[in-house]
Amino acid sequence: MVMDIKVHRFSCKPPETPYAPVWDYVIAEKKIDIDVEELSRLILSNKRETIAHFFNVLQWEDQVCKDLLKEIKEFHAQYIKNTCTGFDPKLKVRSWANIMNKGQKIEKHYHSSMENSYLSGHFCVKCDDSATNYYHPYDMAATYPFKNEPNLLTLFPTWIPHDTTTHKGDSERISIAFDIILESTPLDNLDTFAGDVARDLQNDEAQLVYL
């Protein structure tokens, strides 16, 4: 059963000067029906000794991975339908798995602030008591925590800063992060959050999937 989409809209008051900051964006959540136990098994079977695992789960031929890609496509279409008009580009998606052990967290970052930035998201596979924090684009002290739940799919603009709370559970916290990009976007435009080591491990063009 697919649950209703939960929409969180963040917008500024009308600016009183031509130089005041302006923002208007949506973070959307959707509970979907995916076999997270099977997905967790697949991800852990490819586990390495880092938090981020830069294999594109959405490229795998396993049925649960195909199901997730289908859900992302449908959610993306719903998001676009309700937030903008007249924009229908060719898109690709890259993804990676984040596996955290007790005491670990993902530090604050964003995925791109370039002129061709688009949408990012994550899917929660396995978690205990944890949250993803999103930050106001101009006031970094303003935090908006979103509780993590298995089977929860989230979409947000790629330039929104975010991090996670410290994982306190005894078993792994597993999520799949992804970037939806224009077909023409160079992958170097998405490296704003990655160090040199992580950059070498990210998806290359051959691993991208059409959305």
N, C-alpha and C positions, 0 to 999 in steps of 0.2 A: 504494500500500500504506500502510495506517495503522499506525503504530508504537504500542507500549504507552504508556500514560500513566505519567509519572514523578511521583510524589507526594513532596513535601517537607513534613513536619509539624513544626511548631514549638509546643511546649507547655512550660509551666512545671512545676517540681516542686510537689507539694502545699503550699499556703501554711501556714505555721506560726502566722500571726497573721491576724485578720480584716481587716487593713489592707494586707497584702502584695499586690503586683500579680499579676494572673492573666492568662494568655493561652493560647490554643489555636487555631491557625489552620493552614491548608494553602495552599501555593503549588504549583500543578500545571502540568506541561508536557506537551504532546502534539505529536508530529511529524505533520503532515498533508500531503496531496498536493494542492497548489494551484499553478497556473501563475504562479509568482512573476515570471517575465520579462514576461508580459502585464500583471500587476498593477503592476509597476514602471513599465512604459511609460505606463499610464493615469495613475498618480500624477504622474510627471514632466511629463506633458503639461499638468497643472494647477498646476505648481509656481509658488510666489511667493517673494519675497525674505525669507523667515523660516524658522526651523526647523520650527515647528508650522504645519500647513496644515489649517484647520478646515472641511474639507468632509467630509461623511459618506460615505465610500467604500461603506459597507454599503447605502446607498440607491441606488447606481448600478445601471443595468439590465444592465451587462455581465455575461456568464456567470461570469467569474472572481470578481466581487464577490458574486454570488448563491451561488456555491460556498463562499466564505469565510463568509458569513452562516450557511449551513447547517452548516458545521463548528463555528462558535461555538455554535449552538443545541445540537448534539449533545454538545459538550464540556461546556457548562453543565449539561445534564441528567445527565451522568456525574458531574460534580463534586458536584452537589446530592445525588444518590443516595447518594454515599459520605461525605458530611460532615454531613448533617442530615436530619431527617424532619418531615413535617407542615407544610411550608412550600411553597406553590404559588401565588405571586402573579402578577398580570399584569405583564409586564416590557417595557421599551423599551431600546433601545441607541443610544448616540451614539458617533461615532468621529472620528478625525482622523489625518492622516499626519504623521509626523516625518521630515524629510529633513535629514541632517547632512552637511556637507562636512568635509574633513580639518581637524582641530584643534578641532572643535566637540563639545559634550557637552550633556546635559540635566541641570540641577541637581537637587538633592534636593527632593522634593515629595511630597505625597499628594493624592488627589482629593477626599476628603470624610471628615469625622469626625462627621457629624451622626447623629441617632438612626435615620435611614432609610438609612444607608450600606449598600451591597450589595457587588457584585463589579466589579472592573476587570480589564483584560487587555491584552495586546499580541500582535501577530503580526509576526514578523520577515520582511521581504520580501527585503532585500538587505543584506549586511554583510561586513566583513572580520574582523579580530580585535578584537572588542568584547564587552562584557558589560553586563548590567543588574544593578545592586546593590540588594538589599533590606536594610532596616535593622530591627533589633530595635525593637519599639514603645516600649520604655522605656530601653534602653541604646543610644544612637545611635552608639556606637563599635563595636558589633557589626554587622559587615557580612557579607552572604551573597551573593557574586557568582554569577550565572547566565550562562553563556556563550551569546552570541547565535548562532543558526544560521538560515539561510533555511528557511522552512516550519515554524518552531517557534512554537506557539501556547501562551500562558501565561495562567492565571487566578489571581487573588489578591484578598483583601479590599481594598476601596477605600481603607481608612485606613492601609494599609501604606506607610511612606515608601520611596521608591526614587529612584535616579538612574542615569546611565550613565557608563561610562568615556569618556575622550576618544577620538573617532574618529580613527584614524591611517591609514586607507586612502585611496588616491588617488581612488577613485570614491565615489559617495554611499552613505551608510548609510540605508536606508529601513525604517521600521516603521509599523504601524498600531496606534494605541492606542485603547481603547474603554472606556466605562463602561456597565455594565448597571444599570439603575435601576428602581425601582418605578414603575408607571404614574402614581402619585400624587405622585412626588417633584418638587418645584419645581427647575428648572434652577439657580436661585441657590444651592441646597445643594451644588452641585458646583464652586463657584468658589474653593475654598480655595487652589488652587495657581495661580490666574490673576491677572495684573495687569489694570488697566483696559483696556488695548489688546487683550490676548488675549481678555478676556471679551466684547468687542464682536464678535469674530470667531468665537465658538463656535457650534455647532449651535443653531438655535432649535427650537421644538416641531415645526414642520413638517418638519424634517429627521430627526427621530427615527424609528426603525424598530422595529416590534414584534418581540420575540424569541419 
